[in-house]
Amino acid sequence: MQHGETLHTALPWDIPWWMPDHSIFFGVLYIALGVVGMGVGYVIMKGVADTWGKGNDGGH
């Protein structure tokens, strides 16, 4: 990739990390996606644990 060329994909190995604007934008994007992904994973695991956990009598 030449300096000043636009992105073709958002994959980490295709991003020109030497350009500060790309580094900041995609760094924050990947951190935000990681936080959202961990939150969704926690909610799914908590839901499964509450459904199959001890003390579940099947009622309201």
Protein Blocks (a to p, Z undefined) as FASTA:
>chain_A
ZZhiacfbfcfklpcfkbmklmmmmmmmmmmmmmmmmmmmmmmmmmmmmmmmghiaoiZZ
